Amino acid sequence: MNPILRQRTVGALVLIALCVVFWPIVFVEPIEQQPIELRPTPERPRVDTSPIAKPQSPEAKVRDVVNPPEVDRESQMRADEMTRLEDGESAPNLSELSDVDSVEQLELREEAPVTPLLDASGYPQAWVLQVATVSSELRAGTLVEQLIDKGYPAFQVRVANGASAQWRIQIGPKFEKKSFASIKLEVDRVLKVESMIVRYQQPL
């Protein structure tokens, strides 16, 4: 190539390169950057740290306004003493207890069942046969299971006794005391206790 033409070509390329570099600087308007606005830190929310009152259950509200059923305390205490099974005593052998079906023989009634009476608090007067009082929950549960296996509607009730507790084993409830007559004879024979009919204390 002609040296003069080559020099002109190189010069033209250099000029083009310079134009590419400096064109934006000279002819393009710079973009203004929006300043970053720093907002103040929001105040820390106020938290109420006062203790929250324990919610009161509907059961507790009802218990406060409903009178408990009337119970003869002296009769109940006497039943606890008459049916108490001491810890050292051997467990009664309930295998000798007859099934409830053979004990409660059906009788032809000539009169209609009595209408349950209501106490002053409005609760129907129902009755249970207390057959045992023990100081062991395990022993109480065993007796109840054995009675149920024989068909007796037995259950246990925990009663606080100072720093300790005792469990009453009861059969029922029934609205007529005489319904327990045959059951009482059979239970007393096997358990060697003097079972007592007491007022059924309906749980609140």
TAGI-V552262 format. One record per helix or strand of 2 or more residues. SS is the DSSP state (A for helix, B for strand). FROM is the first residue (numbers start at 1). LEN is the number of residues. If there is no record, write none. Layout:
SS;FROM;LEN  SS;FROM;LEN
//
This chain:
A;3;25  A;58;8  A;73;10  A;94;3  A;100;4  B;127;8  A;137;13  B;154;8  B;164;11  A;177;15  B;196;4
//
